[in-house]
Amino acid sequence: MIPLKTVLLVDDDPVNLALMRKVLERAGYCVWAAPDGNKALALAEREHPDLVVVDLMMAPTSGFQLIEKLKRWPNAPAHFIMVTASEGDRHQVHARKLGADDYIRKPLVIEQFLASVQRLCPLPTPEDTAASPTR
């Protein structure tokens, strides 16, 4: 059986966290959520997510710092999406330098958010599932 794709959501806004979680779970992803960078590090170490969606402005660890820390791990997540209410283009440039694959401004446009996740972390197709050996 092909394992589910896992996404770690990190946002200090509980409303945004709940919205992103609901969208991704309905789409078929296994979702872990953390309200701050420290809890996200612990979850990432335990769960090894395929993708991390991280808010830029959080305390005590910013989204930039979290990506930097995770990127140094030998088993770093494959992809990162930064979400932010920040309008500054320099933040986007810095996020890309750190390894963010996408940069999405808040308020989230759900279709854009889901399309980005699906592009970076595609779910297995029915053909993939049929071709995988059973245990």
Sequence and secondary structure as in RCSB ss.txt:
>XXXX:A:sequence
MIPLKTVLLVDDDPVNLALMRKVLERAGYCVWAAPDGNKALALAEREHPDLVVVDLMMAPTSGFQLIEKLKRWPN
APAHFIMVTASEGDRHQVHARKLGADDYIRKPLVIEQFLASVQRLCPLPTPEDTAASPTR
>XXXX:A:secstr
     EEEEE S HHHHHHHHHHHHHHT EEEEESSHHHHHHHHHHH  SEEEEESS SSS HHHHHHHHHTSTT
  SEEEEEES   HHHHHHHHHHT SEEEESS  HHHHHHHHHHHS    HHHHHHS   
